[in-house]
């Protein structure tokens, strides 16, 4: 009898919590949507840098072939407009020395890279894909970990250029993009994530991050939207 009472009580509690969550969700839905909805995008080109992250051959090659070309074309379009508008373009690349001395065997992610021989300095796989290759005047920052700020001098470069806004995109959404957004948010940068110039091997993870997670700390836009925001003040 005692077990029955406990089971019945637990069921009632679970039902109450479930119902409450549903009610709260319905009540807060409109307010949450309002909080996450981006305002009309306005960018000060003189205080903004574009970060293109991990667009390297070994990493681009991990995506399905049908996704690679349109992704590279969107990225190239943003880069072209950024350069035309006089904005700094900063490439973030992940590379390791011969023998991978930077990789600790406890690092599960990078240990697999060491075993495969990928992203080693001097190899074609570690180079930026030719369709979005750096141009004269662009800056290349090499990292030894996931995020763009960790193990790099990116912050020094941004401070020197008086940058307070970052337009960023990269591969993968759950890797370099997520890590960079979190770090930059803690340093109070204004951020614009170009969602359709980001990619992840897991489409659902990409969707959740760009639709549910990033909007709390960044403005999430499409390539067309960022092109308009960057170019508006430059066009007659």
C-alpha positions as CSV (number, residue, x, y, z in Angstrom):
1,X,0.0,0.0,0.0
2,X,2.8,2.4,0.9
3,X,4.5,1.7,-2.5
4,X,1.2,2.6,-4.3
5,X,0.9,5.9,-2.4
6,X,4.5,6.8,-3.3
7,X,4.0,5.9,-6.9
8,X,0.7,7.8,-7.1
9,X,2.2,10.9,-5.5
10,X,5.2,10.8,-7.8
11,X,2.8,10.7,-10.8
12,X,0.9,13.7,-9.5
13,X,4.1,15.7,-9.0
14,X,5.4,14.8,-12.5
15,X,2.0,15.8,-14.0
16,X,2.0,19.1,-12.1
17,X,5.5,20.0,-13.2
18,X,4.8,19.0,-16.8
19,X,1.6,21.1,-16.8
20,X,3.4,24.1,-15.2
21,X,6.2,23.9,-17.7
22,X,3.6,23.9,-20.5
23,X,1.8,26.9,-19.1
24,X,5.0,28.9,-18.5
25,X,6.2,28.0,-22.0
26,X,3.0,29.4,-23.5
27,X,3.0,32.5,-21.3
28,X,6.7,33.3,-22.0
29,X,6.7,32.3,-25.7
30,X,5.9,35.8,-27.0
31,X,8.3,37.5,-24.7
32,X,11.1,35.2,-25.5
33,X,10.6,35.6,-29.2
34,X,10.7,39.3,-28.8
35,X,13.9,39.1,-26.8
36,X,15.6,37.0,-29.4
37,X,14.3,38.8,-32.5
38,X,17.2,40.9,-34.0
39,X,16.6,44.6,-34.4
40,X,17.4,46.2,-37.8
41,X,21.0,45.5,-38.3
42,X,23.3,48.5,-38.3
43,X,27.1,48.2,-38.4
44,X,29.9,50.7,-38.0
45,X,32.3,49.5,-40.6
46,X,35.2,51.4,-39.0
47,X,34.8,49.4,-35.7
48,X,34.0,46.0,-37.2
49,X,36.2,43.1,-38.3
50,X,35.2,40.0,-40.2
51,X,36.4,36.6,-38.9
52,X,36.4,33.7,-41.2
53,X,37.3,30.6,-39.2
54,X,38.7,27.2,-40.0
55,X,37.9,27.3,-43.7
56,X,40.8,24.9,-44.4
57,X,40.9,22.1,-46.9
58,X,41.0,19.3,-44.3
59,X,38.0,20.8,-42.5
60,X,35.9,21.8,-45.5
61,X,36.5,18.3,-46.9
62,X,34.7,16.8,-43.8
63,X,31.4,18.3,-45.1
64,X,29.2,16.6,-47.7
65,X,30.4,17.6,-51.2
66,X,27.0,19.1,-52.1
67,X,27.3,21.5,-49.2
68,X,30.9,22.7,-49.9
69,X,30.4,24.8,-53.0
70,X,27.5,26.9,-51.9
71,X,29.1,27.4,-48.5
72,X,32.4,28.6,-50.0
73,X,30.5,30.9,-52.4
74,X,28.6,32.6,-49.6
75,X,31.7,33.1,-47.6
76,X,33.6,34.5,-50.6
77,X,30.7,37.0,-51.2
78,X,30.9,38.3,-47.6
79,X,34.7,38.6,-47.8
80,X,34.6,40.5,-51.0
81,X,32.1,43.0,-49.6
82,X,34.0,43.4,-46.4
83,X,37.2,44.2,-48.3
84,X,35.4,46.6,-50.5
85,X,34.1,48.4,-47.5
86,X,37.5,48.7,-45.9
87,X,36.8,46.3,-43.0
88,X,39.6,44.1,-41.6
89,X,39.4,40.5,-42.7
90,X,40.9,38.1,-40.2
91,X,41.5,34.4,-41.0
92,X,41.5,32.0,-38.0
93,X,43.3,28.8,-38.8
94,X,44.1,25.8,-36.7
95,X,47.5,24.2,-37.4
96,X,50.1,22.1,-35.6
97,X,53.9,21.7,-35.8
98,X,55.6,18.6,-37.0
99,X,55.1,15.9,-34.4
100,X,52.1,17.7,-32.9
101,X,53.9,18.9,-29.8
102,X,50.9,21.1,-28.9
103,X,48.5,18.1,-28.5
104,X,48.1,16.5,-25.1
105,X,47.1,12.8,-25.2
106,X,44.2,13.7,-22.8
107,X,42.7,15.9,-25.4
108,X,40.2,13.6,-27.0
109,X,39.4,15.8,-30.0
110,X,42.9,16.7,-31.1
111,X,44.4,13.3,-30.3
112,X,42.4,12.0,-33.3
113,X,43.9,14.7,-35.5
114,X,47.4,13.7,-34.5
115,X,46.6,10.1,-35.4
116,X,45.3,11.1,-38.8
117,X,48.1,13.5,-39.6
118,X,45.6,16.3,-40.6
119,X,46.1,20.0,-40.1
120,X,49.9,19.8,-39.9
121,X,51.8,23.0,-40.9
122,X,53.1,22.9,-44.4
123,X,50.5,20.4,-45.7
124,X,47.8,21.3,-48.3
125,X,45.1,20.1,-45.9
126,X,46.0,22.9,-43.4
127,X,45.8,25.6,-46.1
128,X,42.8,27.8,-46.4
129,X,40.5,26.7,-49.3
130,X,41.5,28.4,-52.5
131,X,38.0,29.8,-53.1
132,X,38.3,31.9,-50.0
133,X,42.0,32.4,-49.8
134,X,43.5,35.3,-47.9
135,X,44.3,38.4,-50.0
136,X,47.0,41.1,-49.5
137,X,46.2,43.1,-46.4
138,X,44.2,40.3,-44.7
139,X,45.4,38.9,-41.4
140,X,46.0,35.3,-40.6
141,X,45.9,34.1,-36.9
142,X,47.0,30.6,-36.1
143,X,45.5,28.8,-33.1
144,X,46.3,25.5,-31.4
145,X,42.9,24.9,-29.8
146,X,39.3,25.3,-30.8
147,X,38.3,28.9,-30.1
148,X,39.6,31.9,-32.0
149,X,40.9,33.6,-28.9
150,X,42.5,30.7,-27.1
151,X,46.3,30.4,-27.7
152,X,46.2,33.4,-30.2
153,X,47.0,37.1,-30.3
154,X,43.6,37.9,-31.8
155,X,42.6,40.2,-28.9
156,X,45.8,42.2,-29.3
157,X,45.0,42.7,-33.0
158,X,41.4,43.8,-32.3
159,X,42.4,46.2,-29.6
160,X,45.1,47.7,-31.9
161,X,42.4,48.3,-34.6
162,X,39.8,49.6,-32.1
163,X,37.4,46.9,-33.0
164,X,34.3,46.3,-30.9
165,X,32.1,44.4,-33.3
166,X,32.8,41.0,-34.9
167,X,31.1,39.5,-38.0
168,X,32.0,35.9,-37.8
169,X,31.4,32.5,-39.5
170,X,33.2,29.2,-39.6
171,X,33.4,25.5,-39.6
172,X,32.2,24.0,-37.5
173,X,29.2,25.7,-35.8
174,X,29.6,23.5,-32.7
175,X,33.4,24.0,-32.7
176,X,35.1,27.2,-33.5
177,X,32.0,29.3,-33.8
178,X,30.5,28.2,-30.5
179,X,33.8,28.6,-28.6
180,X,34.4,32.0,-30.2
181,X,30.9,33.4,-29.5
182,X,31.2,32.3,-25.8
183,X,34.6,33.9,-25.3
184,X,33.8,37.1,-27.2
185,X,30.6,37.5,-25.3
186,X,32.5,37.4,-22.0
187,X,34.7,40.2,-23.4
188,X,31.7,42.3,-24.3
189,X,32.1,42.3,-28.1
190,X,29.1,42.9,-30.2
191,X,28.7,39.9,-32.5
192,X,27.0,39.1,-35.7
193,X,26.9,35.4,-36.7
194,X,26.4,34.7,-40.4
195,X,24.4,31.5,-40.0
196,X,24.4,30.3,-43.6
197,X,28.2,30.7,-43.9
198,X,28.6,28.4,-40.9
199,X,28.4,24.6,-41.2
200,X,28.4,21.5,-39.0
201,X,28.4,17.8,-39.8
202,X,25.3,17.6,-37.6
203,X,22.6,19.6,-39.1
204,X,20.4,19.5,-36.0
205,X,23.2,20.8,-33.8
206,X,23.8,23.7,-36.3
207,X,20.1,24.5,-36.2
208,X,19.8,24.5,-32.5
209,X,22.9,26.7,-32.0
210,X,22.0,29.3,-34.7
211,X,18.3,29.4,-33.8
212,X,18.2,28.8,-30.0
213,X,21.6,29.4,-28.5
214,X,23.5,32.1,-30.4
215,X,20.7,34.7,-30.5
216,X,21.1,35.2,-26.7
217,X,24.6,36.6,-27.2
218,X,24.8,37.6,-30.9
219,X,22.7,38.8,-33.8
220,X,22.2,35.9,-36.2
221,X,21.8,36.8,-39.9
222,X,22.0,35.4,-43.4
223,X,24.6,36.3,-46.0
224,X,22.2,38.6,-47.8
225,X,21.4,40.4,-44.6
226,X,25.0,41.0,-43.6
227,X,25.9,42.1,-47.2
228,X,23.2,44.8,-47.0
229,X,24.4,45.9,-43.5
230,X,28.0,46.1,-44.6
231,X,27.5,47.8,-47.9
232,X,24.7,50.2,-47.2
233,X,26.9,53.1,-46.1
234,X,29.4,52.6,-48.9
235,X,27.0,52.6,-51.8
236,X,25.9,55.8,-53.4
